[in-house]
Amino acid sequence: MKNLYITGVAGCGKTAIALGIALKLKREGINVTYFKPVGSRPRLQGFEDNDAMLMHEILDMKVDVKMVAPFTAGTSYLSGLKNQELALTSIKESYQAISGEADLIIIDAATFPHVGASFGLDVVNLAPLLDAHILNVVKLENDLSVDQAIFFNSNCAARGLKLIGHIFNNVPRQVLAKTEGVFKPVLEKMGCATLGIIPMRPEIASPTVSEYYEVLGGELLAGEEKLGRLVEEVIVGAMTMESALKYMRRSANKAVIMGGDRADMALATLETSTSALILTGGLYPDVKVISRAAEKGVPLILVHYDTYTTIEKISEVSRRIRPGDVTGINIAVENIEQHCDWRLILKSLKEE
Amino acid sequence: MDFIAEAADDPNTKVILCYIEDVSHGPEFLKIVPEVTKKKPVVILKSGTSQGGAMAASSHTGALAGSNLAYDTAFKKCGVLRVSSMSELLNLAIAFANQPVPKGDRVAVVTNSGGPGIIATDEAELNGLQMARFTKETIEELRSYLPAEAGIYNPVDVLGDAKTDRFRFALEKVFKDENVDSVALLVCPVAVTEPVETAQALIEFSRAYPEKTVIAAYMGGQALAEGTKLLTDNGIPCFSMPETAITAIAGMSAYRKMRERADAREKVDDFKPDQKTVKAVFYDVSRDNRLALLGNEASDVVEAYGIAVAPTALSQSPDEAAEIAEKIGYPVVLKIASPKILHKTDVGGVIAGLQTPEEVKNAYVNIMETVHRYLPNVVPYGIEIQKMVPKGIELIVGMTRDVQFGPLIGFGLGGIFVNLIKDVSFRLANGLTSADITEMISETKAYMLLKGYRGERPVDIAAVSEVIRRVAILARDFPEITEIDINPVFAYEKGVAALDVKITLS
């Protein structure tokens, strides 16, 4: 039985990678299961960790979903309600229950590698405890992201941990060449293996309108059937028509936030590539706006808070793969098959 | 549209009046209406609706445009007369229905009161008419008969004490004058005025000279009502104010001018552009799910259409940047390449005047880091390297696609003050003729600069025209382009160079 600990910073796409690897290896006949020792609180409904629920369903796991993510470290977890001993015990027990007859347990790390350090539950402390190999997912923001990967790598090496390598995830097309030609050699020089470079795919990187609708609530005035549209950019239409239009016409698949009373701006926006129109202030729009949105198949969401609150809320929206999301799941697997050296990952796991 | 087409063929219809809120079938309108206006005048009163939707078609040049301008431009192209009020609409209808279209712009005014004469003169000039200059004989004859205080040049003032005989004399001479295309009679009610008899005289001359346009203004309400009725019954439009009379003549004259222009023009389309390059660029853009082209891509597109551009290329590393700079030659300017960045200078994305490979490499890293500090979430495509070219006269040539009427071409003074000065003229790209281009250039203040202002040498206007023409063809060939903005394009004594080209697709 092997353990693969997948870590990385928030938003790097750990779960998609975990999902891709799990399904790929499952197809190769390996009995894969999933474990998330330190989970995070879901923002919306329920108390279970979202990733745990997803993997529990997709891998058709028999154990209770609470076992998959036994402990959650919220942003106030040190306030006294959590107990270090109990946490460690429940993690160990759950791990025992889950591992069962599995050949490989994919362990999904918390939002950051350091989360849980106060209880000794961070990646560097848990990996040896669970006898896991570590795979780091790099979120490529700039050159410093590479430094971060190297720093983490050296840290693991100093502690004698088995870090098998790094995967660059969601790499924008414009930096693919640099990743291959500059970053990869730099990592190599510093003794770090690059196990994959996965190009950005808006189909799984961008949230859909329905993810916005879930976070925002409000009324859906048109475009019910188009909630699956991707939102690649958010624009706030709080300028004059002239300056707003410049931005509107230049960005594709965008969500635009504006006051409900700005019929001129709404109509103009609908003539450009728009995935959703979010009207704020609880102001019902002109009927022309509704009919045009319906004609164009653009979801029209009316929310009752002001524009500022709407923007604040929207910052919480992110793309999650859901159990029914066939496209998303297929892409996750494709990414592992085509852009990662999964054979090497398997091989590295076998090395002691 | 069906009504307009039908009315065009109806022998009993002399003029077609329309009240519209918008044109929903722009292409059909552009096809049918020009044919109709060759046969008879079409006068349209358009009220504004759906500004918002139509404004979507606007951008740099277009923000100056908006839909109203698109309508104006389209109507002009079709030979449609546009009016802004119901009274204008109906006054023009009365004029067209009763009077011939004037042969020229020269109008003669005969009046018994100085004030209205001057008001009419002002109005005539304001509306593109000319006050007729009488022949020597006419002036001599007027002088010999009229009192010494009378105005014998145009406007002819027969004075307040004039009875019909004096009006009759003046009208006869004015109608006879070959330099007069239309006659306006303005009558004020004074004790001696003989409204009916004077009207009678006007009707006689109007019959004797059926090719001349005649309009009257009887400014006396009830006192002159009988004369007004007589005129109207005899097919001479009679209004109560001089301005109205003159605007009616001006409207008819404008119709003539538009018809002449339509006759004189044929399209010029003898040009084989390199569409392959354009298609290849558009393919790349759509593959990236972008709408805005990068600067170097936009340059490639217009260059493929034979528009001279300052050499521009995209680099993805400092070394590549230096290599390109060596190839295109110094000095160069480096600009951040990202469709997400609208104002490059504001985020430290532009460094100019670079002379050596070292400077270029340093500037590359410098720009990348500064831009990242301002916009940490934007991943640039790299950095554009452009050869710096000598300064010329800064012009703007742009295209914006109107929702109803398709591409509109704009031309004017370029640079950073475009929005402030708003010196831009527009035409429809479809059916754009060389005459249109010449006209649109000469409409702008930029034209004065092009011709050589204050001792400067004139620049290559032919090359500027060619840029306008090719942008129009590009817009016509690729309907997926929503806007093109070349600002500035430098005009030189010989040739031009496009510096900053922006293209957005739909």
Interface residues (C-beta under 8 A of the other chain):
Chain A: E141 N142 P172 R173 Q174 V175 A177 K178 V182 P202 E232 M241 E242 L245 K246 Y247 M248 R249 R250 S251 A252 N253 A263 D264 M265 A266 L267 A268 T269 L270 E271 T272 S273 K288 R292
Chain B: S50 Q51 G52 G53 M55 A56 A57 S58 S59 H60 A63 D288 N289 R290 L291 A292 Q316 S317 P339 K340 L342 H372 P376 V379 P380 Y381 G382 V403 N419 T482 E483 T504 S506
